[in-house]
């Protein structure tokens, strides 16, 4: 698939009122949900699509009670910019996996607990 930087570009604008902002938030949310299977494939995420969609939901729920329209507009722009970067493959797998902090993909248990333990095991 060829990368077209302008494929996901939208013009920056402000919401006219709260109903317009709600419509725009739902549009960005739906874009993310529809893109979850492709994100899983492109970035080789070792999680089911449902887990990715759950994490997307958590990110949107984090800002659920924002009460200023201007802040909602900024969050919409940031969300869409992040979506564009993700779908154009401008991120690396580690960027995507940083959204899943509970999953331990690096296996930190293999690392020594302190300097002396690592020294005695012969690691430097």
ZADO-425994 format. One record per residue: x, y, z of N, C-alpha, C, CB in turn. Coordinates in Angstrom, 2 decimals, decimal comma. Atoms other than C-alpha are relative to their C-alpha. Glycine has a CB too. Layout:
+---------+---------+---------+---------+---------+---------+---------+---------+---------+---------+---------+---------+
!    n.px !    n.py !    n.pz !   ca.px !   ca.py !   ca.pz !    c.px !    c.py !    c.pz !   cb.px !   cb.py !   cb.pz !
+---------+---------+---------+---------+---------+---------+---------+---------+---------+---------+---------+---------+
!       X !       Y !       Z !       X !       Y !       Z !       X !       Y !       Z !       X !       Y !       Z !
...
+---------+---------+---------+---------+---------+---------+---------+---------+---------+---------+---------+---------+
% end
This chain:
+---------+---------+---------+---------+---------+---------+---------+---------+---------+---------+---------+---------+
!    n.px !    n.py !    n.pz !   ca.px !   ca.py !   ca.pz !    c.px !    c.py !    c.pz !   cb.px !   cb.py !   cb.pz !
+---------+---------+---------+---------+---------+---------+---------+---------+---------+---------+---------+---------+
!    0,83 !   -1,16 !    0,00 !    0,00 !    0,00 !    0,00 !    0,89 !    1,24 !    0,00 !   -0,95 !   -0,01 !    1,20 !
!   -0,79 !   -1,22 !    0,09 !    1,52 !    3,33 !   -1,04 !   -0,49 !    1,01 !    1,03 !   -0,08 !    0,59 !   -1,42 !
!    0,33 !   -1,00 !   -1,01 !    1,66 !    6,02 !    1,59 !   -0,28 !    1,33 !   -0,69 !    1,13 !    0,14 !    1,03 !
!    0,38 !   -1,31 !    0,53 !   -0,16 !    9,20 !    0,63 !   -0,24 !    0,92 !    1,20 !   -1,28 !   -0,09 !   -0,92 !
!    0,13 !   -0,85 !   -1,20 !    0,41 !   11,88 !    3,29 !   -1,31 !    0,77 !    0,07 !    1,13 !    0,96 !    0,05 !
!    1,23 !   -0,78 !   -0,04 !   -2,69 !   13,78 !    2,28 !   -1,26 !   -0,86 !    0,04 !   -0,06 !    0,91 !   -1,20 !
!    1,17 !    0,89 !    0,04 !   -4,96 !   10,72 !    2,31 !   -0,92 !    0,20 !    1,22 !    0,45 !   -1,45 !   -0,07 !
!    0,80 !   -0,13 !   -1,21 !   -6,11 !   11,32 !    5,90 !   -0,04 !    1,44 !    0,50 !    0,55 !   -0,91 !    1,09 !
!   -0,05 !   -1,40 !   -0,42 !   -5,62 !   15,09 !    6,03 !   -1,38 !    0,63 !    0,00 !    0,95 !    0,81 !   -0,90 !
!    1,23 !   -0,79 !   -0,06 !   -8,48 !   17,34 !    7,09 !    0,39 !    1,43 !    0,37 !   -1,04 !   -0,60 !    1,04 !
!   -0,29 !   -1,39 !   -0,34 !   -8,67 !   21,08 !    7,48 !   -0,30 !    0,24 !    1,48 !   -0,83 !    0,96 !   -0,88 !
!    0,18 !   -0,34 !   -1,40 !   -8,37 !   22,52 !   10,95 !   -1,11 !    1,03 !    0,12 !    1,33 !    0,53 !    0,62 !
!    1,08 !   -0,95 !   -0,20 !  -11,50 !   24,23 !   12,17 !   -0,51 !   -0,11 !    1,43 !   -1,15 !   -0,25 !   -1,01 !
!    0,57 !   -0,02 !   -1,34 !  -13,36 !   25,12 !   15,32 !   -1,45 !   -0,47 !   -0,06 !    0,09 !    1,41 !    0,61 !
!    1,39 !    0,43 !   -0,09 !  -16,65 !   23,65 !   16,43 !   -0,90 !    1,21 !    0,23 !   -0,18 !   -1,03 !    1,14 !
!    0,95 !   -1,11 !   -0,14 !  -19,64 !   25,97 !   16,17 !   -0,70 !   -0,03 !    1,35 !   -1,03 !   -0,03 !   -1,13 !
!    0,69 !    0,14 !   -1,28 !  -21,36 !   24,58 !   19,26 !    0,27 !   -1,41 !    0,53 !   -1,55 !    0,26 !   -0,15 !
!   -0,27 !    1,29 !   -0,61 !  -21,46 !   21,54 !   21,52 !   -0,51 !   -1,17 !   -0,84 !   -0,64 !   -0,06 !    1,37 !
!    0,49 !    1,11 !    0,83 !  -23,55 !   19,42 !   19,16 !    0,95 !   -0,25 !   -1,18 !   -1,43 !    0,30 !   -0,52 !
!   -1,00 !    0,15 !    1,07 !  -21,04 !   20,08 !   16,36 !    1,25 !   -0,69 !    0,53 !    0,36 !    1,38 !   -0,61 !
!   -1,18 !    0,62 !   -0,61 !  -18,17 !   19,15 !   18,70 !   -0,26 !   -1,49 !    0,26 !    0,37 !    0,72 !    1,32 !
!    0,34 !    1,41 !   -0,27 !  -19,96 !   15,94 !   19,71 !    0,03 !   -0,82 !   -1,29 !   -1,39 !   -0,10 !    0,66 !
!   -0,01 !    0,69 !    1,29 !  -20,45 !   15,01 !   16,06 !    1,43 !   -0,24 !   -0,48 !   -0,78 !    0,81 !   -1,05 !
!   -1,38 !    0,13 !    0,43 !  -16,77 !   15,63 !   15,32 !    0,77 !   -1,01 !    0,84 !    0,69 !    1,35 !    0,05 !
!   -0,65 !    0,98 !   -0,88 !  -15,61 !   13,62 !   18,35 !   -0,40 !   -1,41 !   -0,39 !   -0,36 !    0,27 !    1,49 !
!    0,47 !    1,32 !    0,40 !  -17,76 !   10,69 !   17,30 !    0,60 !   -0,42 !   -1,34 !   -1,53 !   -0,02 !   -0,08 !
!   -0,60 !    0,32 !    1,29 !  -16,36 !   10,90 !   13,76 !    1,45 !   -0,46 !    0,17 !   -0,07 !    1,23 !   -0,94 !
!   -1,39 !    0,41 !   -0,25 !  -12,77 !   10,71 !   15,04 !    0,03 !   -1,35 !    0,70 !    0,74 !    1,06 !    0,85 !
!    0,08 !    1,28 !   -0,72 !  -13,72 !    7,89 !   17,42 !   -0,30 !   -1,16 !   -0,95 !   -1,07 !    0,08 !    1,10 !
!    0,34 !    1,05 !    0,97 !  -15,30 !    5,90 !   14,58 !    1,16 !   -0,30 !   -0,94 !   -1,23 !    0,40 !   -0,80 !
!   -1,18 !    0,22 !    0,84 !  -12,22 !    6,43 !   12,41 !    0,99 !   -0,92 !    0,70 !    0,68 !    1,34 !   -0,34 !
!   -0,93 !    0,83 !   -0,76 !  -10,04 !    4,96 !   15,14 !   -0,50 !   -1,44 !    0,11 !    0,21 !    0,59 !    1,39 !
!    0,53 !    1,37 !   -0,14 !  -12,35 !    1,99 !   15,68 !    0,07 !   -0,76 !   -1,32 !   -1,44 !    0,04 !    0,50 !
!   -0,07 !    0,66 !    1,31 !  -12,52 !    1,24 !   11,96 !    1,44 !   -0,33 !   -0,39 !   -0,63 !    0,88 !   -1,07 !
!   -1,40 !    0,22 !    0,34 !   -8,74 !    1,47 !   11,72 !    0,69 !   -1,03 !    0,86 !    0,74 !    1,27 !    0,09 !
!   -0,64 !    0,94 !   -0,93 !   -8,05 !   -0,99 !   14,57 !    0,51 !   -1,27 !   -0,68 !   -0,98 !   -0,37 !    1,08 !
!   -0,55 !    1,20 !    0,65 !   -7,76 !   -4,12 !   12,35 !    1,24 !    0,29 !   -0,84 !   -1,07 !   -0,65 !   -0,87 !
!   -1,16 !   -0,35 !    0,81 !   -5,36 !   -2,34 !   10,03 !    1,20 !    0,35 !    0,87 !   -0,33 !    1,17 !   -0,93 !
!   -1,08 !   -0,31 !   -0,93 !   -3,33 !   -1,05 !   12,96 !    0,63 !   -1,29 !    0,51 !   -0,52 !    0,86 !    1,19 !
!   -0,51 !    1,28 !   -0,48 !   -3,02 !   -4,58 !   14,28 !    0,87 !   -0,67 !   -1,06 !   -1,16 !   -0,93 !    0,38 !
!   -0,76 !    0,63 !    1,09 !   -1,80 !   -5,81 !   10,88 !    1,28 !    0,76 !   -0,29 !   -0,86 !   -0,09 !   -1,25 !
!   -1,18 !   -0,79 !    0,38 !    0,56 !   -2,94 !   10,07 !    1,10 !   -0,04 !    1,05 !   -0,40 !    1,44 !   -0,24 !
!   -0,99 !   -0,10 !   -1,06 !    2,28 !   -2,80 !   13,45 !    0,26 !   -1,34 !    0,70 !   -0,45 !    1,02 !    1,01 !
!   -0,18 !    1,34 !   -0,58 !    2,14 !   -6,56 !   14,24 !   -0,28 !    0,00 !    1,51 !    1,42 !   -0,50 !   -0,27 !
!    0,37 !   -0,05 !   -1,41 !    0,37 !   -5,97 !   17,54 !   -0,46 !   -1,38 !    0,42 !   -1,13 !    1,07 !    0,25 !
!    0,36 !    1,37 !   -0,41 !    0,19 !   -9,30 !   19,41 !   -1,23 !   -0,04 !    0,91 !    1,17 !   -0,65 !    0,72 !
!    1,23 !   -0,05 !   -0,77 !   -3,25 !   -8,46 !   20,81 !   -1,18 !   -0,10 !   -0,95 !   -0,08 !    1,30 !    0,85 !
!    1,18 !    0,04 !    0,87 !   -6,75 !   -9,08 !   19,46 !   -0,51 !    1,41 !   -0,29 !   -1,11 !   -0,85 !    0,63 !
!    0,56 !   -1,29 !    0,40 !   -8,56 !   -6,25 !   17,70 !   -0,88 !    0,55 !    1,11 !   -0,81 !   -0,14 !   -1,31 !
!    0,88 !   -0,46 !   -1,09 !  -11,01 !   -6,10 !   20,61 !    0,80 !    0,71 !    1,09 !   -0,78 !   -1,18 !    0,59 !
!   -0,84 !   -0,66 !   -1,01 !   -8,15 !   -5,20 !   22,99 !    0,45 !    1,37 !   -0,48 !    1,22 !   -0,87 !    0,34 !
!   -0,40 !   -1,29 !    0,57 !   -7,02 !   -2,42 !   20,66 !   -1,17 !    0,97 !    0,08 !    0,48 !   -0,16 !   -1,48 !
!    1,18 !   -0,85 !   -0,06 !  -10,56 !   -1,08 !   20,44 !   -0,33 !    0,42 !    1,44 !   -1,20 !   -0,72 !   -0,62 !
!    0,22 !   -0,33 !   -1,40 !  -10,88 !   -1,23 !   24,23 !    0,95 !    1,10 !    0,44 !    0,18 !   -1,23 !    0,87 !
!   -0,98 !   -1,03 !   -0,36 !   -7,70 !    0,82 !   24,60 !   -0,34 !    1,34 !   -0,63 !    1,42 !   -0,44 !   -0,42 !
!    0,45 !   -1,23 !    0,66 !   -8,99 !    3,36 !   22,07 !   -1,13 !    0,62 !    0,80 !   -0,46 !   -0,28 !   -1,47 !
!    1,13 !   -0,48 !   -0,81 !  -12,17 !    3,64 !   24,12 !    0,49 !    0,64 !    1,29 !   -0,96 !   -1,16 !    0,32 !
!   -0,54 !   -0,55 !   -1,24 !  -10,15 !    4,22 !   27,29 !    0,63 !    1,37 !   -0,23 !    1,02 !   -0,95 !    0,60 !
!   -0,63 !   -1,30 !    0,29 !   -8,21 !    7,05 !   25,65 !   -1,06 !    1,08 !   -0,21 !    0,89 !   -0,11 !   -1,25 !
!    1,07 !   -0,98 !    0,19 !  -11,43 !    8,76 !   24,58 !   -0,74 !    0,28 !    1,32 !   -0,99 !   -0,49 !   -1,07 !
!    0,68 !   -0,17 !   -1,29 !  -13,03 !    8,19 !   28,01 !    0,82 !    0,87 !    0,95 !   -0,28 !   -1,36 !    0,64 !
!   -0,86 !   -0,80 !   -0,85 !  -10,04 !    9,88 !   29,64 !   -0,35 !    1,48 !   -0,07 !    1,45 !   -0,20 !   -0,38 !
!    0,34 !   -1,41 !    0,19 !  -11,21 !   13,20 !   28,23 !   -1,51 !    0,23 !   -0,08 !    0,67 !    0,52 !   -1,27 !
!    1,45 !   -0,06 !    0,12 !  -14,92 !   12,62 !   28,61 !   -0,61 !    1,26 !    0,60 !   -0,61 !   -1,21 !    0,65 !
!    0,64 !   -1,09 !   -0,73 !  -15,64 !   15,42 !   31,05 !    0,69 !    1,35 !   -0,23 !   -0,02 !   -0,31 !    1,47 !
!   -0,57 !   -1,31 !    0,34 !  -13,77 !   18,27 !   29,33 !   -1,16 !    0,96 !   -0,23 !    0,93 !   -0,09 !   -1,27 !
!    1,15 !   -0,90 !    0,04 !  -16,00 !   21,30 !   29,69 !    0,21 !    1,27 !   -0,83 !   -0,37 !    0,39 !    1,39 !
!   -0,25 !   -1,17 !    0,83 !  -14,39 !   23,88 !   27,41 !    0,03 !   -0,40 !   -1,46 !    1,33 !    0,69 !    0,40 !
!    0,12 !    0,32 !    1,43 !  -15,22 !   23,87 !   23,73 !    1,34 !    0,13 !   -0,72 !   -1,04 !    0,90 !   -0,66 !
!   -1,30 !   -0,19 !    0,66 !  -11,79 !   25,18 !   22,73 !    0,95 !   -1,16 !    0,28 !    0,64 !    1,31 !    0,44 !
!   -0,85 !    1,15 !   -0,34 !  -10,05 !   22,32 !   24,55 !   -0,47 !   -1,23 !   -0,75 !   -0,02 !   -0,27 !    1,53 !
!    0,54 !    1,12 !    0,78 !  -12,35 !   19,79 !   22,87 !    0,49 !    0,09 !   -1,44 !   -1,55 !   -0,02 !    0,04 !
!   -0,49 !   -0,18 !    1,37 !  -11,37 !   21,27 !   19,50 !    1,47 !   -0,39 !   -0,13 !   -0,19 !    1,45 !   -0,44 !
!   -1,42 !    0,37 !    0,02 !   -7,67 !   20,88 !   20,33 !    0,15 !   -1,51 !    0,09 !    0,76 !    0,69 !    1,15 !
!   -0,07 !    1,45 !   -0,13 !   -8,23 !   17,28 !   21,42 !   -0,44 !   -0,71 !   -1,28 !   -0,87 !   -0,46 !    1,18 !
!    0,44 !    0,57 !    1,28 !  -10,10 !   16,55 !   18,19 !    1,13 !    0,09 !   -1,02 !   -1,26 !    0,73 !   -0,52 !
!   -1,10 !   -0,17 !    0,96 !   -7,22 !   17,98 !   16,14 !    1,16 !   -0,93 !    0,31 !    0,48 !    1,44 !    0,00 !
!   -1,09 !    0,90 !   -0,40 !   -4,63 !   16,03 !   18,14 !   -0,35 !   -1,45 !   -0,29 !    0,32 !    0,18 !    1,48 !
!    0,43 !    1,36 !    0,26 !   -6,66 !   12,84 !   17,86 !    0,06 !   -0,35 !   -1,47 !   -1,39 !   -0,21 !    0,51 !
!   -0,04 !    0,27 !    1,43 !   -6,99 !   13,16 !   14,13 !    1,44 !    0,00 !   -0,53 !   -0,83 !    1,02 !   -0,76 !
!   -1,41 !   -0,01 !    0,41 !   -3,30 !   14,05 !   13,71 !    0,68 !   -1,31 !    0,39 !    0,75 !    1,20 !    0,63 !
!   -0,56 !    1,27 !   -0,45 !   -2,37 !   10,97 !   15,73 !   -0,50 !   -1,14 !   -0,87 !   -0,36 !   -0,25 !    1,47 !
!    0,57 !    1,01 !    0,89 !   -4,70 !    8,87 !   13,59 !    0,70 !    0,04 !   -1,36 !   -1,51 !    0,21 !   -0,17 !
!   -0,66 !   -0,13 !    1,29 !   -3,11 !   10,23 !   10,41 !    1,42 !   -0,56 !    0,06 !    0,02 !    1,47 !   -0,45 !
!   -1,36 !    0,51 !   -0,14 !    0,40 !    9,47 !   11,69 !    0,00 !   -1,52 !    0,12 !    0,67 !    0,62 !    1,22 !
!    0,07 !    1,45 !   -0,18 !   -0,65 !    5,97 !   12,69 !   -0,32 !   -0,71 !   -1,31 !   -1,06 !   -0,36 !    1,06 !
!    0,44 !    0,68 !    1,22 !   -2,40 !    5,08 !    9,45 !    0,98 !    0,20 !   -1,16 !   -1,37 !    0,49 !   -0,40 !
!   -1,02 !   -0,20 !    1,03 !    0,39 !    6,53 !    7,28 !    1,30 !   -0,72 !    0,33 !    0,27 !    1,49 !   -0,20 !
!   -1,15 !    0,80 !   -0,44 !    2,85 !    4,27 !    9,14 !    1,20 !    0,89 !    0,31 !    0,38 !   -1,03 !   -1,08 !
!   -1,06 !   -0,91 !   -0,41 !    4,83 !    7,21 !   10,48 !    0,45 !   -0,27 !    1,42 !   -0,47 !    1,44 !   -0,13 !
!   -0,39 !    0,39 !   -1,35 !    5,11 !    5,55 !   13,88 !    0,71 !   -1,34 !   -0,06 !   -1,23 !   -0,08 !    0,94 !
!   -0,62 !    1,31 !   -0,12 !    7,07 !    2,55 !   15,04 !   -0,83 !   -0,85 !    0,94 !    1,47 !    0,13 !    0,50 !
!    0,77 !    0,92 !   -0,84 !    5,75 !   -0,50 !   16,81 !    0,09 !    0,36 !    1,48 !    0,48 !   -1,42 !   -0,20 !
!   -0,13 !   -0,36 !   -1,41 !    7,13 !    0,73 !   20,13 !   -0,92 !    1,15 !    0,38 !    1,44 !    0,37 !    0,32 !
!    0,92 !   -1,09 !   -0,28 !    5,01 !    3,87 !   19,84 !   -1,41 !   -0,54 !    0,24 !   -0,01 !    1,02 !   -1,16 !
!    1,33 !    0,60 !   -0,15 !    1,89 !    1,77 !   19,42 !   -0,08 !   -0,81 !    1,29 !   -0,34 !   -0,89 !   -1,22 !
!    0,02 !    0,85 !   -1,18 !    2,84 !   -0,66 !   22,17 !    0,07 !    0,81 !    1,30 !    1,14 !   -0,98 !   -0,05 !
!   -0,04 !   -0,82 !   -1,21 !    3,38 !    2,24 !   24,60 !   -1,41 !    0,30 !    0,52 !    0,76 !    1,31 !   -0,27 !
!    1,38 !   -0,17 !   -0,45 !   -0,43 !    2,51 !   24,76 !   -0,48 !   -1,19 !    0,83 !   -0,92 !    0,19 !   -1,20 !
!    0,36 !    1,21 !   -0,75 !   -0,48 !   -0,94 !   26,40 !    1,05 !   -0,25 !    1,08 !   -0,11 !   -1,24 !   -0,96 !
!   -1,07 !    0,13 !   -1,00 !    1,67 !   -0,50 !   29,53 !   -0,12 !   -1,27 !    0,85 !   -0,01 !    1,20 !    0,91 !
!    0,18 !    1,20 !   -0,82 !    0,18 !   -3,53 !   31,29 !    0,62 !   -1,23 !   -0,63 !   -1,47 !   -0,25 !    0,24 !
!   -0,59 !    1,14 !    0,69 !    1,53 !   -5,89 !   28,66 !    1,51 !    0,12 !    0,06 !   -0,50 !   -0,07 !   -1,48 !
!   -1,45 !   -0,02 !   -0,15 !    5,15 !   -6,79 !   29,34 !    0,63 !   -0,75 !   -1,17 !    0,42 !   -0,64 !    1,35 !
!   -0,54 !    0,64 !    1,20 !    6,64 !   -7,44 !   25,92 !    1,52 !   -0,07 !    0,02 !   -0,45 !    0,73 !   -1,23 !
!   -1,46 !    0,01 !   -0,05 !   10,24 !   -6,79 !   26,90 !    0,52 !   -1,00 !    1,01 !    0,52 !    1,37 !    0,32 !
!   -0,36 !    0,99 !   -1,01 !   10,25 !   -9,35 !   29,71 !    1,06 !    0,56 !    0,95 !    0,51 !   -1,28 !   -0,66 !
!   -0,92 !   -0,64 !   -0,93 !   11,84 !   -7,19 !   32,40 !    0,53 !   -0,96 !    1,06 !   -0,68 !    1,16 !    0,67 !
!   -0,47 !    0,94 !   -1,01 !   12,25 !  -10,27 !   34,61 !    1,38 !   -0,56 !   -0,35 !   -1,00 !   -1,15 !    0,16 !
!   -1,31 !    0,52 !    0,39 !   15,35 !  -11,23 !   32,63 !    1,13 !    0,93 !    0,41 !    0,04 !   -0,23 !   -1,51 !
!   -1,01 !   -0,96 !   -0,40 !   17,17 !   -8,11 !   33,82 !    0,37 !   -0,19 !    1,46 !   -0,48 !    1,42 !   -0,24 !
!   -0,38 !    0,11 !   -1,42 !   19,17 !   -8,13 !   37,07 !   -0,71 !    1,05 !    0,83 !    1,52 !    0,13 !    0,16 !
!    0,74 !   -0,90 !   -0,89 !   17,48 !   -6,51 !   40,05 !    0,87 !    1,18 !    0,46 !   -0,51 !   -0,77 !    1,22 !
!   -0,90 !   -1,07 !   -0,42 !   20,55 !   -4,47 !   41,07 !    1,37 !   -0,21 !   -0,66 !    0,13 !    0,04 !    1,55 !
!   -1,32 !    0,05 !    0,63 !   24,14 !   -3,79 !   40,02 !    0,78 !   -1,24 !    0,42 !    0,80 !    1,26 !    0,34 !
!   -0,82 !    1,10 !   -0,51 !   25,76 !   -6,42 !   42,23 !   -0,46 !   -1,34 !   -0,57 !   -0,03 !   -0,04 !    1,53 !
!    0,52 !    1,24 !    0,57 !   23,48 !   -9,21 !   41,01 !    0,43 !   -0,15 !   -1,44 !   -1,54 !   -0,05 !    0,10 !
!   -0,44 !    0,03 !    1,40 !   24,27 !   -8,31 !   37,39 !    1,49 !   -0,23 !   -0,10 !   -0,37 !    1,29 !   -0,71 !
!   -1,45 !    0,17 !    0,02 !   27,99 !   -8,11 !   38,19 !    0,37 !   -1,43 !    0,28 !    0,67 !    0,93 !    1,02 !
!   -0,32 !    1,38 !   -0,38 !   28,04 !  -11,52 !   39,85 !   -0,44 !   -1,00 !   -1,06 !   -0,65 !   -0,34 !    1,33 !
!    0,44 !    0,88 !    1,08 !   26,14 !  -13,05 !   36,91 !    0,88 !    0,13 !   -1,22 !   -1,43 !    0,29 !   -0,36 !
!   -0,90 !   -0,17 !    1,12 !   28,82 !  -11,75 !   34,56 !   -0,52 !    0,94 !   -1,07 !    0,28 !   -1,31 !   -0,61 !
!    0,52 !   -0,98 !    0,94 !   26,74 !   -9,11 !   32,85 !    0,63 !    1,35 !    0,28 !   -1,55 !    0,09 !    0,07 !
!   -0,52 !   -1,34 !   -0,22 !   28,07 !   -5,63 !   32,32 !   -0,89 !    1,03 !   -0,57 !    1,36 !    0,14 !   -0,57 !
+---------+---------+---------+---------+---------+---------+---------+---------+---------+---------+---------+---------+
% end
